Amino acid sequence: MDDELEAIRKKKLLELQQQQMRSQEAFEDEARKKEVEEQKKAVLRQILTTEARERLGRIKVARPDVAENIENQLILLAQSGQLKNKINDEQLRELLSKLIPKKRDIKIRRRGL
C-alpha cells in the first residue's frame, strides 16, 4: 500500500516537473520570437521611410504572408549591402507591384436563350 502511494507520488512529481519544463521552453521560445521581431522592426526602421513603413503596416493587416515576404527580402537586401538609401513609399509600391500578381477581371456574359 505504501509502495503504491509512493509510486503514485513519484509519478505525479515527475509529471509536474515535465510540465514545468515544457512551459519554460514555451516561454523561452516566445521570448526568442519577440526578440527576432524587435530586431526586424529595428532594421526596417533603418531602411524604410515613415510612409513606406506605414504602407507595409497596412499590407501586413491585409496580407500578412505578402508583408512577411517583403520584410524578409528587404532585410536580406540591407544585410547584403545592396541598399544605399532608405526605401521610400514610391519604391516600395514598385516592389509590391512586382511581387503581388495582378488581379484578373472576370466578366460574365449572359447568352440569350
Summary of the structure (lengths in Angstrom):
residues: 113
radius of gyration: 25.7
end to end distance: 87.0
largest distance: 88.5
contacts: 236
relative contact order: 0.09
helix: 76%
strand: 2%
